Structures are given as C-alpha cells and as structure tokens.
Amino acid sequence: MDLHHRYPKAGFATRAMRPAVYAGITRRVERVQREIADMDRREWFRLHYGGERHRNKPELYEVLARCKAELRGYPHYPWRTPKLGTSRNVCTRWMCCGYQHPKAEYMVAFLEHEERDAFRRAVFNERAHEGDVLGRLIREYLLGKEPEGDDDTA
C-alpha cells in the first residue's frame, strides 16, 4: 500500500502485500544494477553463456545451475582476474581460460588422488589457477637446477 501511494504511476497493487514480498527490494535492485553496469562481468557471461539457448523454464534453470556450479569452482569471480589477451569471441581471463593464451602449453602431471585433491585445495585457498601455480613451481625447479653442459673432462 505504501508503494502504491508513493508511486501511483508505477502500478503497484492497492491491496496490501506481505512484507516478505517487498522487504529489501531496493537493496536487491541496486545490487542487480551494479552487476549489470560491470562491463567485465557482462563480457564474461556473454563469452561463456551467450550462446546458450533454452526453449522453456526447466532448460533455463539447467543453464543457470551449470553457471552457478562453474562459479562455485573458482576461488573468486573470474571476471575480476586480468585478461591475457584481447578477443571479441573467446574469453582470455587468467582464472578460467588462461590455457588459450598464445604462449600457454599443455602439460600433464602425475599425482595420486590425495595429492591432487590437496593441490587443488591449496591452489583454491591461494586464489590462483592450477596452471599458474604449476608454471611457477616448474620455473622455480628450473632455476634451482644447474645447467648441464658438454663436459670434456669425462
């Protein structure tokens, strides 16, 4: 009723609404407006989910569930990480799509399940990407090794 009297042209119902319906609506609308205004966030969603199509609400909810599951896998929002390159059609964010960088190389590491889980937890807690941590560990390893040259004394 209060909203109806304050904003008569908005078309709010004249009957009383339960407080649960409108409690905090201003705060929720402001949060959504901030999310929409974030260009990096919009670009990330367009590149990752812009091609998704749904015919009905259940299919829409499946897309939303996949998106939420993907976002839960990151220690923080991937659109807040630096871009590794520029592209209009491919995401190049460090956190989620760093493997698409032109200098990136695919490597395999052999770990037991417990080691793999411990590594994933440690990387997640560090708020980093697994590939970046592996690259750092390999570079540190290579710096600690003495270069092997042709030894004529043998």
C-alpha positions, 0 to 999 in steps of 0.5 A: 500500500505504501508503494502504491501511494508513493508511486501511483504511476508505477502500478503497484497493487492497492491491496496490501502485500506481505512484507516478505514480498517487498522487504529489501527490494531496493537493496536487491535492485541496486545490487542487480544494477551494479552487476549489470553496469560491470562491463567485465562481468557482462563480457564474461557471461556473454563469452561463456553463456551467450550462446546458450539457448533454452526453449522453456523454464526447466532448460533455463534453470539447467543453464543457470545451475551449470553457471552457478556450479562453474562459479562455485569452482573458482576461488573468486569471480573470474571476471575480476582476474586480468585478461591475457589477451584481447578477443571479441569471441573467446574469453582470455581471463587468467582464472578460467581460460588462461590455457588459450593464451598464445604462449600457454602449453599443455602439460600433464602431471602425475599425482595420486588422488590425495595429492591432487585433491590437496593441490587443488585445495591449496591452489583454491585457498591461494586464489590462483589457477592450477596452471599458474601455480604449476608454471611457477613451481616448474620455473622455480625447479628450473632455476634451482637446477644447474645447467648441464653442459658438454663436459670434456673432462669425462 
